[in-house]
Amino acid sequence: MQSLLNKVAVITGGADGIGKAAVTRFAEEGATVVIWDLNEEKGNETAETLRKDGHKVDFRKLNTADFTQVEAAAKEAIEAHGQIDILINNAGITRDSTLKKMTPESWQQVIDVNLTGVFNCTKVVSAYMLERNYGRIINTSSVVALYGNFGQTNYVASKAALIGMTKTLAKELGRKGITVNAVAPGFIATDMVAKMPENILAGMRDKTPVGRLGKPEEIAAAYRFLASDEAAFINGAILSVDGGVVI
């Protein structure tokens, strides 16, 4: 059974990694998926591959930190598909360094994408959801938002802020038929992570009680559940998908 049949989902950062896994899962579940991402080459490649398999997937090159671009992209999606039922705020970047070495530019870049970008997308897309009294908004936080992480002041700040934003928006939008939840991934074996030195990967595995890294598809499955009607009574939740690393 396709749990997202006739739904339209916007997934930011959907060209690669966890986002790509989410795009694939949502398309397989019957949703029409719109990818918003800056990576034009990988975004088009992901969309084209899925279209060849009969799925409905569009790509739009977009900087979510630019409010005007988000407005234009949302309007385009509405004109093409008539509605937006699901928003997955998955796009994010890192600019890691200790506080001593972190530049104001590195701080601002991460805040712009990871936090302001989520505000922009949610502000614009929720307006269309409110017209139909229906919506599922899912933000991507991180386990580091719950316990901090050395050398990631900017990233942790942005992801911790998303937890507060999620809970606040859940209170504001819940009575309007729109649920807002967050997923907090642990150490996930994306292509980028897989290129790290083996000693770093071993350390990640050792910190995780289940003894392995997570798969992008496992985060996509959490997105899928929270986006479905099965999760209609879940609102303001932060779902840790981390193999128990925060225990």
N, CA, C and O of each residue as an XYZ file, in Angstrom:
988
protein
N       0.835     -1.207      0.000
C       0.000      0.000      0.000
C       0.862      1.246      0.000
O       1.797      1.356      0.792
N       0.555      2.183     -0.881
C       1.302      3.430     -0.965
C       0.696      4.437      0.009
O      -0.395      4.962     -0.216
N       1.421      4.695      1.092
C       0.865      5.500      2.182
C       0.811      6.991      1.874
O       0.153      7.743      2.594
N       1.485      7.430      0.823
C       1.508      8.861      0.495
C       0.898      9.145     -0.880
O       1.211     10.154     -1.512
N       0.038      8.254     -1.327
C      -0.592      8.419     -2.625
C      -1.380      9.724     -2.676
O      -2.110     10.052     -1.741
N      -1.230     10.466     -3.771
C      -1.921     11.735     -4.021
C      -1.433     12.884     -3.133
O      -2.051     13.947     -3.103
N      -0.326     12.675     -2.411
C       0.271     13.754     -1.624
C       1.374     14.418     -2.442
O       2.006     13.788     -3.290
N       1.592     15.700     -2.171
C       2.687     16.439     -2.798
C       3.671     16.822     -1.695
O       3.303     17.474     -0.718
N       4.926     16.407     -1.865
C       5.949     16.639     -0.847
C       7.085     17.481     -1.396
O       7.610     17.207     -2.476
N       7.460     18.503     -0.647
C       8.665     19.278     -0.943
C       9.756     18.798      0.004
O       9.566     18.782      1.220
N      10.892     18.411     -0.550
C      12.014     17.933      0.258
C      13.235     18.775     -0.058
O      13.745     18.740     -1.178
N      13.706     19.532      0.925
C      14.894     20.366      0.715
C      16.144     19.511      0.917
O      16.148     18.566      1.706
N      17.190     19.859      0.196
C      18.409     19.062      0.273
C      18.205     17.657     -0.235
O      18.838     16.718      0.248
N      17.321     17.504     -1.211
C      16.944     16.177     -1.678
C      17.793     15.607     -2.789
O      17.473     14.544     -3.321
N      18.866     16.286     -3.155
C      19.678     15.821     -4.276
C      20.613     14.685     -3.907
O      21.035     13.913     -4.768
N      20.940     14.582     -2.609
C      21.974     13.629     -2.216
C      21.750     13.203     -0.766
O      20.957     13.809     -0.045
N      22.454     12.159     -0.352
C      22.462     11.750      1.040
C      21.107     11.351      1.586
O      20.331     10.675      0.911
N      20.821     11.775      2.819
C      19.551     11.462      3.458
C      18.390     12.008      2.636
O      17.359     11.350      2.492
N      18.558     13.201      2.102
C      17.494     13.811      1.303
C      17.139     12.978      0.088
O      15.962     12.814     -0.233
N      18.148     12.450     -0.591
C      17.901     11.607     -1.763
C      17.159     10.338     -1.360
O      16.247      9.898     -2.060
N      17.549      9.749     -0.229
C      16.856      8.555      0.263
C      15.395      8.881      0.557
O      14.507      8.066      0.306
N      15.154     10.074      1.089
C      13.778     10.481      1.384
C      12.975     10.688      0.103
O      11.823     10.264      0.011
N      13.579     11.333     -0.873
C      12.901     11.536     -2.154
C      12.503     10.190     -2.753
O      11.378     10.017     -3.222
N      13.427      9.252     -2.734
C      13.167      7.924     -3.290
C      12.039      7.230     -2.541
O      11.130      6.682     -3.164
N      12.086      7.247     -1.205
C      11.063      6.567     -0.408
C       9.696      7.210     -0.618
O       8.700      6.504     -0.779
N       9.638      8.520     -0.619
C       8.352      9.210     -0.783
C       7.771      8.950     -2.169
O       6.564      8.756     -2.314
N       8.634      8.945     -3.190
C       8.152      8.651     -4.543
C       7.610      7.232     -4.620
O       6.574      6.993     -5.240
N       8.302      6.295     -3.995
C       7.848      4.900     -3.991
C       6.533      4.734     -3.231
O       5.752      3.824     -3.507
N       6.303      5.632     -2.267
C       5.060      5.589     -1.494
C       3.910      6.316     -2.200
O       2.822      6.458     -1.641
N       4.160      6.772     -3.428
C       3.091      7.348     -4.230
C       3.005      8.851     -4.259
O       2.135      9.408     -4.929
N       3.897      9.528     -3.540
C       3.857     10.990     -3.504
C       4.458     11.592     -4.768
O       5.342     11.010     -5.397
N       3.953     12.777     -5.125
C       4.646     13.630     -6.082
C       5.673     14.410     -5.278
O       5.322     15.055     -4.290
N       6.936     14.362     -5.688
C       8.010     14.956     -4.893
C       8.667     16.098     -5.655
O       8.978     15.978     -6.840
N       8.870     17.205     -4.954
C       9.582     18.356     -5.498
C      10.860     18.523     -4.694
O      10.820     18.752     -3.486
N      11.995     18.406     -5.376
C      13.293     18.571     -4.731
C      13.716     20.026     -4.797
O      13.719     20.632     -5.868
N      14.074     20.586     -3.644
C      14.687     21.917     -3.594
C      16.120     21.747     -3.128
O      16.360     21.287     -2.012
N      17.078     22.117     -3.975
C      18.484     21.900     -3.647
C      19.347     22.810     -4.509
O      18.953     23.188     -5.613
N      20.514     23.157     -4.006
C      21.446     23.970     -4.782
C      22.255     23.149     -5.778
O      22.766     23.692     -6.757
N      22.374     21.855     -5.541
C      23.190     20.998     -6.402
C      22.385     20.601     -7.637
O      21.646     19.616     -7.626
N      22.541     21.378     -8.685
C      21.737     21.192     -9.895
C      22.021     19.857    -10.574
O      21.100     19.176    -11.027
N      23.300     19.483    -10.644
C      23.666     18.244    -11.337
C      23.055     17.022    -10.646
O      22.402     16.201    -11.291
N      23.269     16.907     -9.341
C      22.753     15.741     -8.617
C      21.236     15.797     -8.462
O      20.570     14.761     -8.448
N      20.690     17.010     -8.345
C      19.248     17.149     -8.233
C      18.538     16.665     -9.483
O      17.566     15.914     -9.402
N      19.020     17.094    -10.629
C      18.430     16.652    -11.894
C      18.637     15.157    -12.118
O      17.758     14.471    -12.640
N      19.804     14.663    -11.719
C      20.097     13.244    -11.881
C      19.142     12.388    -11.040
O      18.619     11.379    -11.513
N      18.922     12.804     -9.787
C      18.002     12.071     -8.905
C      16.587     12.080     -9.471
O      15.920     11.046     -9.524
N      16.138     13.263     -9.893
C      14.780     13.380    -10.432
C      14.602     12.557    -11.700
O      13.593     11.872    -11.868
N      15.577     12.626    -12.584
C      15.483     11.914    -13.864
C      15.477     10.404    -13.650
O      14.719      9.686    -14.302
N      16.318      9.920    -12.741
C      16.370      8.482    -12.465
C      15.028      7.974    -11.969
O      14.560      6.919    -12.398
N      14.414      8.715    -11.072
C      13.129      8.293    -10.518
C      11.997      8.427    -11.532
O      11.068      7.619    -11.538
N      12.071      9.432    -12.378
C      11.042      9.580    -13.424
C      11.089      8.407    -14.401
O      10.054      7.968    -14.901
N      12.297      7.901    -14.672
C      12.424      6.754    -15.571
C      11.740      5.517    -14.998
O      11.329      4.621    -15.736
N      11.626      5.482    -13.685
C      10.942      4.363    -13.026
C       9.452      4.625    -12.839
O       8.758      3.869    -12.159
N       8.969      5.707    -13.450
C       7.544      5.995    -13.414
C       7.080      6.872    -12.262
O       5.879      7.048    -12.058
N       8.031      7.426    -11.504
C       7.656      8.262    -10.373
C       7.547      9.736    -10.786
O       8.110     10.158    -11.797
N       6.819     10.495     -9.988
C       6.597     11.911    -10.273
C       7.513     12.747     -9.393
O       7.237     12.962     -8.212
N       8.612     13.216     -9.987
C       9.622     13.962     -9.239
C      10.088     15.153    -10.062
O      10.463     15.011    -11.226
N      10.061     16.333     -9.440
C      10.568     17.554    -10.066
C      11.788     18.047     -9.295
O      11.966     17.730     -8.119
N      12.623     18.826     -9.977
C      13.760     19.459     -9.310
C      13.727     20.963     -9.552
O      13.436     21.430    -10.654
N      14.032     21.703     -8.499
C      14.159     23.158     -8.620
C      15.427     23.590     -7.886
O      15.562     23.360     -6.685
N      16.355     24.217     -8.615
C      17.561     24.748     -7.981
C      17.158     25.903     -7.082
O      16.478     26.835     -7.511
N      17.592     25.828     -5.819
C      17.062     26.786     -4.850
C      18.001     26.941     -3.662
O      18.523     25.960     -3.132
N      18.205     28.184     -3.255
C      18.898     28.493     -2.011
C      17.830     28.792     -0.961
O      17.205     29.852     -0.998
N      17.618     27.875     -0.037
C      16.537     28.053      0.938
C      16.773     29.246      1.858
O      15.836     29.723      2.499
N      18.007     29.735      1.932
C      18.300     30.893      2.773
C      17.809     32.195      2.142
O      17.835     33.244      2.786
N      17.368     32.134      0.902
C      16.866     33.309      0.180
C      15.339     33.253      0.159
O      14.755     32.431     -0.547
N      14.704     34.115      0.922
C      13.251     34.089      1.072
C      12.541     34.283     -0.267
O      11.529     33.634     -0.528
N      13.056     35.162     -1.106
C      12.424     35.436     -2.392
C      12.449     34.203     -3.288
O      11.472     33.914     -3.979
N      13.567     33.475     -3.275
C      13.656     32.242     -4.064
C      12.658     31.197     -3.561
O      12.042     30.483     -4.353
N      12.509     31.117     -2.249
C      11.567     30.152     -1.673
C      10.140     30.504     -2.081
O       9.366     29.621     -2.451
N       9.793     31.768     -2.018
C       8.454     32.205     -2.433
C       8.168     31.802     -3.878
O       7.094     31.286     -4.191
N       9.145     32.045     -4.752
C       8.961     31.734     -6.172
C       8.846     30.231     -6.402
O       8.034     29.787     -7.214
N       9.650     29.448     -5.696
C       9.631     27.994     -5.870
C       8.327     27.391     -5.362
O       7.784     26.471     -5.974
N       7.827     27.907     -4.245
C       6.566     27.396     -3.698
C       5.407     27.726     -4.634
O       4.529     26.894     -4.865
N       5.410     28.928     -5.162
C       4.366     29.324     -6.105
C       4.401     28.425     -7.338
O       3.357     28.015     -7.846
N       5.597     28.125     -7.810
C       5.764     27.241     -8.968
C       5.223     25.849     -8.668
O       4.550     25.246     -9.504
N       5.515     25.341     -7.479
C       5.032     24.009     -7.090
C       3.508     23.978     -7.004
O       2.882     23.005     -7.424
N       2.918     25.024     -6.468
C       1.458     25.111     -6.364
C       0.823     25.175     -7.752
O      -0.184     24.516     -8.011
N       1.413     25.965     -8.638
C       0.881     26.076     -9.995
C       0.971     24.742    -10.738
O       0.097     24.409    -11.539
N       2.038     23.982    -10.466
C       2.242     22.712    -11.164
C       1.401     21.581    -10.580
O       0.927     20.714    -11.314
N       1.216     21.590     -9.248
C       0.610     20.424     -8.597
C      -0.645     20.742     -7.779
O      -1.333     19.830     -7.319
N      -0.943     22.019     -7.599
C      -2.185     22.398     -6.933
C      -2.148     22.435     -5.423
O      -3.042     23.008     -4.801
N      -1.132     21.836     -4.816
C      -1.087     21.756     -3.355
C       0.309     21.359     -2.900
O       1.102     20.834     -3.682
N       0.603     21.612     -1.635
C       1.786     21.067     -0.964
C       1.293     20.495      0.354
O       0.825     21.230      1.224
N       1.399     19.184      0.495
C       0.910     18.509      1.695
C       1.992     18.292      2.736
O       1.719     18.271      3.936
N       3.226     18.130      2.266
C       4.328     17.733      3.141
C       5.541     18.608      2.861
O       5.881     18.869      1.707
N       6.185     19.055      3.925
C       7.444     19.786      3.799
C       8.477     19.097      4.685
O       8.297     18.986      5.898
N       9.560     18.635      4.061
C      10.671     18.040      4.804
C      11.835     19.024      4.756
O      12.477     19.186      3.719
N      12.102     19.679      5.879
C      13.210     20.630      5.960
C      14.498     19.868      6.264
O      14.960     19.821      7.404
N      15.063     19.278      5.219
C      16.207     18.385      5.366
C      17.546     19.058      5.045
O      18.590     18.577      5.486
N      17.538     20.151      4.292
C      18.785     20.786      3.852
C      19.603     21.267      5.047
O      19.064     21.826      6.002
N      20.902     21.040      4.976
C      21.779     21.505      6.046
C      23.235     21.440      5.623
O      23.602     20.673      4.732
N      24.072     22.262      6.278
C      25.504     22.281      5.987
C      26.291     22.289      7.294
O      25.748     22.578      8.361
N      27.560     21.970      7.193
C      28.466     22.098      8.335
C      29.659     22.974      7.931
O      30.085     22.988      6.777
N      30.169     23.688      8.906
C      31.407     24.454      8.765
C      32.124     24.315     10.103
O      32.163     25.248     10.905
N      32.691     23.127     10.328
C      33.183     22.777     11.658
C      34.521     23.410     12.006
O      35.430     23.485     11.179
N      34.618     23.861     13.244
C      35.887     24.296     13.842
C      35.609     24.650     15.293
O      34.457     24.840     15.685
N      36.658     24.738     16.081
C      36.476     25.159     17.467
C      36.069     26.632     17.499
O      36.249     27.361     16.523
N      35.530     27.048     18.614
C      35.110     28.448     18.754
C      36.274     29.396     18.483
O      36.091     30.447     17.868
N      37.461     29.031     18.938
C      38.630     29.886     18.759
C      38.925     30.132     17.285
O      39.340     31.227     16.904
N      38.711     29.111     16.457
C      39.043     29.216     15.033
C      37.842     29.560     14.154
O      38.012     29.892     12.981
N      36.646     29.484     14.701
C      35.449     29.718     13.893
C      35.332     31.180     13.493
O      35.443     32.073     14.332
N      35.109     31.416     12.213
C      34.967     32.783     11.724
C      33.504     33.211     11.773
O      32.615     32.359     11.759
N      33.243     34.501     11.831
C      31.854     34.967     11.750
C      31.155     34.482     10.486
O      29.951     34.227     10.495
N      31.915     34.356      9.401
C      31.331     33.884      8.146
C      30.866     32.430      8.264
O      29.783     32.081      7.793
N      31.688     31.584      8.896
C      31.325     30.185      9.086
C      30.101     30.045      9.988
O      29.227     29.213      9.749
N      30.058     30.866     11.017
C      28.875     30.877     11.883
C      27.631     31.235     11.082
O      26.627     30.526     11.143
N      27.692     32.332     10.330
C      26.517     32.844      9.650
C      26.049     31.930      8.525
O      24.846     31.783      8.308
N      26.988     31.313      7.807
C      26.609     30.406      6.721
C      25.753     29.257      7.235
O      24.748     28.897      6.622
N      26.156     28.686      8.360
C      25.410     27.554      8.925
C      24.055     28.005      9.448
O      23.050     27.328      9.228
N      24.015     29.117     10.125
C      22.740     29.639     10.636
C      21.802     29.974      9.480
O      20.603     29.706      9.553
N      22.343     30.557      8.418
C      21.516     30.939      7.263
C      20.820     29.736      6.644
O      19.624     29.791      6.358
N      21.557     28.652      6.435
C      20.985     27.472      5.773
C      20.175     26.630      6.752
O      19.024     26.291      6.478
N      20.773     26.293      7.890
C      20.173     25.319      8.798
C      19.003     25.867      9.599
O      18.131     25.106     10.019
N      18.975     27.179      9.815
C      17.916     27.756     10.648
C      17.040     28.727      9.866
O      15.822     28.558      9.804
N      17.656     29.740      9.272
C      16.869     30.701      8.501
C      16.206     30.025      7.312
O      15.071     30.355      6.968
N      16.899     29.083      6.681
C      16.307     28.355      5.561
C      15.056     27.600      5.967
O      14.086     27.543      5.211
N      15.077     27.019      7.159
C      13.896     26.307      7.660
C      12.763     27.286      7.934
O      11.607     27.012      7.614
N      13.097     28.421      8.523
C      12.075     29.456      8.733
C      11.460     29.880      7.410
O      10.237     29.950      7.288
N      12.299     30.164      6.416
C      11.800     30.622      5.120
C      10.838     29.619      4.497
O       9.734     29.971      4.083
N      11.276     28.362      4.437
C      10.449     27.326      3.799
C       9.151     27.102      4.574
O       8.085     26.964      3.974
N       9.239     27.068      5.891
C       8.052     26.820      6.703
C       7.086     27.990      6.636
O       5.875     27.790      6.540
N       7.602     29.190      6.684
C       6.774     30.396      6.592
C       5.979     30.399      5.284
O       4.773     30.647      5.284
N       6.653     30.127      4.187
C       6.013     30.202      2.874
C       5.074     29.014      2.639
O       3.925     29.204      2.240
N       5.549     27.810      2.881
C       4.755     26.622      2.564
C       3.558     26.481      3.504
O       2.482     26.065      3.075
N       3.733     26.821      4.770
C       2.623     26.685      5.715
C       1.432     27.559      5.335
O       0.289     27.227      5.650
N       1.695     28.668      4.662
C       0.594     29.541      4.224
C      -0.326     28.803      3.255
O      -1.546     28.964      3.308
N       0.257     27.997      2.371
C      -0.560     27.196      1.454
C      -1.258     26.054      2.189
O      -2.395     25.705      1.870
N      -0.578     25.478      3.167
C      -1.196     24.409      3.956
C      -2.395     24.927      4.740
O      -3.410     24.241      4.862
N      -2.275     26.126      5.264
C      -3.360     26.712      6.052
C      -4.630     26.894      5.225
O      -5.738     26.815      5.755
N      -4.466     27.136      3.940
C      -5.629     27.306      3.072
C      -6.443     26.020      2.970
O      -7.645     26.055      2.704
N      -5.774     24.876      3.184
C      -6.446     23.577      3.055
C      -6.623     22.880      4.404
O      -7.160     21.774      4.470
N      -6.167     23.536      5.487
C      -6.262     22.948      6.831
C      -5.636     21.557      6.897
O      -6.170     20.646      7.529
N      -4.500     21.418      6.233
C      -3.810     20.135      6.262
C      -2.328     20.336      5.953
O      -1.961     21.101      5.060
N      -1.489     19.635      6.707
C      -0.065     19.673      6.393
C       0.760     18.828      7.339
O       0.374     18.584      8.482
N       1.904     18.388      6.842
C       2.889     17.675      7.646
C       4.231     18.377      7.429
O       4.749     18.413      6.313
N       4.779     18.927      8.497
C       6.083     19.594      8.426
C       7.055     18.821      9.302
O       6.784     18.575     10.477
N       8.193     18.438      8.724
C       9.189     17.662      9.447
C      10.537     18.354      9.322
O      11.039     18.574      8.219
N      11.111     18.693     10.464
C      12.405     19.350     10.502
C      13.503     18.350     10.836
O      13.280     17.398     11.585
N      14.679     18.570     10.282
C      15.808     17.689     10.555
C      16.726     18.339     11.571
O      17.468     19.268     11.251
N      16.670     17.848     12.783
C      17.585     18.291     13.828
C      18.786     17.348     13.836
O      19.236     16.931     12.769
N      19.310     17.007     14.994
C      20.454     16.105     15.102
C      20.615     15.698     16.563
O      20.226     16.436     17.468
N      21.185     14.531     16.783
C      21.454     14.134     18.164
C      22.420     15.095     18.845
O      22.390     15.226     20.068
N      23.274     15.768     18.081
C      24.206     16.706     18.713
C      23.473     17.906     19.310
O      24.008     18.594     20.179
N      22.258     18.155     18.848
C      21.448     19.220     19.443
C      21.061     18.884     20.873
O      20.753     19.774     21.666
N      21.079     17.594     21.201
C      20.656     17.134     22.517
C      21.808     17.044     23.512
O      21.594     17.111     24.723
N      23.050     16.890     22.994
C      24.171     16.746     23.936
C      25.407     17.553     23.552
O      26.426     17.462     24.237
N      25.348     18.354     22.457
C      26.502     19.145     22.048
C      27.538     18.307     21.326
O      27.475     17.078     21.339
N      28.493     18.978     20.696
C      29.567     18.260     20.013
C      30.756     19.179     19.821
O      30.609     20.309     19.355
N      31.905     18.706     20.172
C      33.137     19.490     20.083
C      33.350     19.978     18.645
O      33.243     19.197     17.699
N      33.648     21.257     18.488
C      33.969     21.821     17.180
C      32.775     22.123     16.304
O      32.928     22.345     15.103
N      31.568     22.134     16.894
C      30.369     22.369     16.088
C      29.428     23.397     16.738
O      28.212     23.208     16.740
N      29.974     24.450     17.271
C      29.143     25.459     17.925
C      28.035     25.950     17.009
O      26.882     26.052     17.428
N      28.373     26.254     15.764
C      27.384     26.792     14.824
C      26.328     25.742     14.466
O      25.130     26.025     14.480
N      26.784     24.535     14.148
C      25.860     23.468     13.744
C      24.939     23.072     14.899
O      23.727     22.958     14.718
N      25.505     22.868     16.066
C      24.704     22.485     17.227
C      23.693     23.573     17.576
O      22.542     23.281     17.903
N      24.128     24.818     17.505
C      23.204     25.928     17.796
C      22.017     25.916     16.839
O      20.875     26.120     17.251
N      22.293     25.678     15.574
C      21.208     25.674     14.582
C      20.261     24.504     14.796
O      19.044     24.656     14.690
N      20.818     23.338     15.097
C      19.982     22.145     15.252
C      19.218     22.159     16.578
O      18.099     21.651     16.650
N      19.808     22.731     17.621
C      19.090     22.875     18.888
C      17.950     23.875     18.739
O      16.872     23.686     19.302
N      18.193     24.932     17.984
C      17.142     25.924     17.743
C      15.954     25.306     17.016
O      14.810     25.694     17.250
N      16.223     24.350     16.140
C      15.131     23.703     15.411
C      14.201     22.925     16.340
O      13.012     22.786     16.056
N      14.737     22.421     17.440
C      13.889     21.718     18.398
C      12.886     22.689     19.017
O      11.698     22.382     19.114
N      13.366     23.854     19.433
C      12.465     24.859     19.978
C      11.475     25.360     18.947
O      10.304     25.574     19.261
N      11.936     25.549     17.716
C      11.056     25.991     16.643
C       9.968     24.963     16.377
O       8.801     25.312     16.196
N      10.359     23.692     16.354
C       9.402     22.617     16.095
C       8.291     22.608     17.131
O       7.116     22.514     16.777
N       8.642     22.702     18.390
C       7.646     22.664     19.459
C       6.730     23.889     19.423
O       5.529     23.780     19.669
N       7.300     25.043     19.119
C       6.494     26.265     19.036
C       5.511     26.209     17.869
O       4.335     26.534     18.029
N       5.992     25.799     16.700
C       5.122     25.727     15.529
C       4.066     24.649     15.693
O       2.956     24.782     15.178
N       4.405     23.578     16.411
C       3.416     22.532     16.676
C       2.237     23.102     17.462
O       1.087     22.733     17.222
N       2.525     23.997     18.394
C       1.465     24.625     19.177
C       0.658     25.610     18.327
O      -0.562     25.701     18.466
N       1.338     26.338     17.455
C       0.662     27.349     16.643
C      -0.193     26.732     15.537
O      -1.282     27.226     15.244
N       0.289     25.669     14.933
C      -0.347     25.138     13.715
C      -1.193     23.897     13.938
O      -1.973     23.517     13.065
N      -1.050     23.259     15.090
C      -1.749     22.002     15.327
C      -3.251     22.088     15.148
O      -3.853     21.182     14.572
N      -3.874     23.162     15.631
C      -5.327     23.317     15.516
C      -5.773     23.612     14.084
O      -6.965     23.602     13.778
N      -4.808     23.870     13.222
C      -5.109     24.151     11.820
C      -4.918     22.915     10.942
O      -4.914     23.016      9.715
N      -4.763     21.761     11.565
C      -4.595     20.530     10.796
C      -3.185     20.274     10.323
O      -2.956     19.399      9.487
N      -2.224     21.038     10.854
C      -0.829     20.913     10.430
C       0.006     20.428     11.608
O       0.079     21.106     12.634
N       0.628     19.281     11.476
C       1.524     18.798     12.515
C       2.961     19.177     12.169
O       3.347     19.235     11.001
N       3.740     19.432     13.219
C       5.148     19.798     13.050
C       5.979     18.933     13.987
O       5.809     18.986     15.205
N       6.865     18.148     13.424
C       7.722     17.260     14.202
C       9.155     17.357     13.697
O       9.419     17.969     12.663
N      10.072     16.750     14.433
C      11.482     16.753     14.025
C      12.067     15.363     14.176
O      11.658     14.583     15.036
N      13.030     15.074     13.322
C      13.825     13.855     13.419
C      15.247     14.266     13.780
O      15.802     15.202     13.204
N      15.825     13.553     14.739
C      17.199     13.835     15.164
C      18.080     12.639     14.810
O      18.202     11.708     15.606
N      18.694     12.654     13.625
C      19.535     11.522     13.227
C      20.803     11.428     14.069
O      21.314     12.429     14.570
N      21.295     10.200     14.212
C      22.598      9.979     14.823
C      23.662      9.940     13.750
O      23.611     10.713     12.794
N      24.627      9.046     13.896
C      25.700      8.912     12.910
C      25.180      8.083     11.736
O      24.896      6.895     11.885
N      25.057      8.718     10.571
C      24.446      8.091      9.403
C      25.490      7.900      8.302
O      26.290      8.794      8.027
N      25.469      6.736      7.687
C      26.467      6.371      6.673
C      26.114      6.947      5.306
O      25.786      6.208      4.378
N      26.182      8.247      5.193
C      26.031      8.885      3.892
C      27.342      8.743      3.119
O      28.357      8.323      3.676
N      27.312      9.091      1.851
C      28.544      9.018      1.047
C      29.631      9.904      1.642
O      30.806      9.539      1.631
N      29.242     11.073      2.163
C      30.208     12.002      2.742
C      30.859     11.397      3.989
O      32.072     11.494      4.172
N      30.050     10.779      4.838
C      30.570     10.165      6.059
C      31.462      8.974      5.721
O      32.483      8.753      6.373
N      31.080      8.214      4.708
C      31.836      7.014      4.338
C      33.269      7.332      3.915
O      34.133      6.455      3.950
N      33.528      8.579      3.516
C      34.859      8.982      3.078
C      35.767      9.387      4.244
O      36.947      9.671      4.041
N      35.221      9.414      5.455
C      36.017      9.775      6.627
C      37.028      8.671      6.951
O      36.830      7.519      6.566
N      38.107      9.017      7.657
C      39.094      8.007      8.047
C      38.457      6.885      8.873
O      37.501      7.116      9.614
N      38.990      5.679      8.738
C      38.408      4.518      9.401
C      38.397      4.661     10.922
O      37.475      4.180     11.581
N      39.405      5.315     11.478
C      39.428      5.465     12.933
C      38.288      6.348     13.427
O      37.779      6.153     14.531
N      37.887      7.323     12.605
C      36.753      8.180     12.957
C      35.462      7.389     12.867
O      34.603      7.489     13.743
N      35.324      6.597     11.800
C      34.132      5.765     11.631
C      34.024      4.742     12.763
O      32.932      4.478     13.266
N      35.150      4.175     13.155
C      35.149      3.200     14.247
C      34.695      3.855     15.543
O      33.973      3.246     16.332
N      35.116      5.097     15.762
C      34.692      5.824     16.953
C      33.193      6.065     16.965
O      32.551      5.967     18.011
N      32.631      6.383     15.791
C      31.185      6.573     15.683
C      30.437      5.284     16.015
O      29.440      5.297     16.736
N      30.942      4.165     15.472
C      30.298      2.876     15.729
C      30.381      2.508     17.212
O      29.427      1.982     17.785
N      31.533      2.791     17.822
C      31.727      2.446     19.225
C      30.786      3.229     20.140
O      30.375      2.729     21.187
N      30.448      4.455     19.743
C      29.565      5.287     20.559
C      28.092      4.898     20.418
O      27.251      5.318     21.212
N      27.795      4.094     19.404
C      26.407      3.740     19.112
C      26.094      2.357     19.677
O      26.709      1.376     19.259
N      25.150      2.254     20.621
C      24.854      0.968     21.260
C      24.533     -0.168     20.307
O      24.845     -1.317     20.617
N      23.922      0.104     19.157
C      23.628     -1.003     18.238
C      24.847     -1.414     17.422
O      24.784     -2.377     16.657
N      25.954     -0.695     17.577
C      27.219     -1.117     16.998
C      27.412     -0.861     15.523
O      28.258     -1.499     14.896
N      26.651      0.057     14.949
C      26.825      0.378     13.531
C      26.334      1.783     13.256
O      25.686      2.406     14.097
N      26.648      2.274     12.067
C      26.093      3.549     11.622
C      24.694      3.328     11.062
O      24.359      2.236     10.603
N      23.897      4.363     11.107
C      22.574      4.277     10.508
C      22.636      4.388      8.995
O      23.640      4.819      8.428
N      21.553      3.994      8.359
C      21.449      4.099      6.905
C      20.556      5.289      6.552
O      19.593      5.562      7.268
N      20.856      6.004      5.461
C      19.982      7.105      5.048
C      18.528      6.665      4.911
O      17.608      7.427      5.209
N      18.333      5.432      4.460
C      16.980      4.918      4.272
C      16.220      4.814      5.596
O      14.991      4.884      5.615
N      16.953      4.645      6.704
C      16.300      4.556      8.013
C      15.790      5.922      8.477
O      14.775      6.005      9.168
N      16.481      6.974      8.104
C      15.977      8.322      8.393
C      14.789      8.621      7.482
O      13.799      9.212      7.914
N      14.896      8.210      6.225
C      13.786      8.409      5.289
C      12.524      7.703      5.773
O      11.417      8.211      5.592
N      12.688      6.539      6.385
C      11.540      5.802      6.906
C      10.866      6.567      8.044
O       9.640      6.561      8.162
N      11.668      7.223      8.875
C      11.100      8.041      9.951
C      10.346      9.232      9.374
O       9.253      9.564      9.834
N      10.933      9.875      8.362
C      10.227     10.962      7.672
C       8.880     10.462      7.131
O       7.843     11.104      7.299
N       8.933      9.310      6.486
C       7.731      8.761      5.856
C       6.633      8.535      6.876
O       5.475      8.876      6.635
N       6.995      7.956      8.024
C       6.006      7.704      9.061
C       5.386      9.008      9.561
O       4.163      9.119      9.643
N       6.213      9.985      9.892
C       5.701     11.241     10.427
C       4.882     12.014      9.392
O       4.024     12.820      9.753
N       5.146     11.768      8.109
C       4.403     12.440      7.046
C       3.079     11.773      6.735
O       2.232     12.356      6.057
N       2.894     10.556      7.224
C       1.713      9.775      6.875
C       0.543     10.071      7.809
O       0.707     10.701      8.854
N      -0.632      9.607      7.412
C      -1.818      9.771      8.257
C      -1.749      8.891      9.504
O      -2.488      9.116     10.462
N      -0.871      7.899      9.496
C      -0.669      7.075     10.686
C      -0.151      7.905     11.861
O      -0.372      7.554     13.020
N       0.532      8.996     11.560
C       1.141      9.834     12.591
C       0.329     11.099     12.856
O       0.871     12.091     13.343
N      -0.952     11.072     12.544
C      -1.781     12.285     12.635
C      -1.871     12.863     14.036
O      -2.126     14.057     14.190
N      -1.663     12.031     15.078
C      -1.782     12.513     16.450
C      -0.411     12.777     17.079
O      -0.315     13.040     18.278
N       0.636     12.705     16.274
C       1.989     13.029     16.746
C       2.304     14.457     16.339
O       2.320     14.779     15.151
N       2.553     15.309     17.317
C       2.762     16.724     17.042
C       3.736     17.293     18.076
O       3.543     17.132     19.281
N       4.780     17.956     17.588
C       5.774     18.539     18.483
C       6.780     17.538     19.014
O       7.486     17.829     19.980
N       6.861     16.361     18.402
C       7.773     15.317     18.870
C       9.157     15.462     18.234
O       9.296     15.937     17.106
N      10.174     15.040     18.989
C      11.537     14.975     18.464
C      11.920     13.501     18.464
O      12.162     12.919     19.522
N      11.974     12.903     17.293
C      12.237     11.473     17.167
C      13.721     11.240     16.923
O      14.236     11.574     15.856
N      14.407     10.670     17.903
C      15.813     10.340     17.747
C      15.940      9.016     16.996
O      15.408      7.992     17.425
N      16.646      9.052     15.880
C      16.909      7.852     15.094
C      18.424      7.699     15.061
O      19.094      8.142     14.128
N      18.944      7.059     16.103
C      20.378      7.157     16.366
C      21.008      5.891     16.916
O      22.164      5.914     17.337
N      20.273      4.784     16.921
C      20.837      3.550     17.448
C      21.100      3.580     18.940
O      21.806      2.724     19.472
N      20.525      4.576     19.620
C      20.669      4.671     21.070
C      21.863      5.492     21.539
O      22.263      5.397     22.700
N      22.433      6.295     20.652
C      23.667      7.015     21.006
C      23.455      8.046     22.110
O      24.413      8.421     22.786
N      22.234      8.509     22.306
C      21.987      9.520     23.344
C      21.633      8.919     24.695
O      21.393      9.654     25.653
N      21.598      7.599     24.787
C      21.270      6.959     26.067
C      22.372      7.237     27.083
O      22.286      6.785     28.225
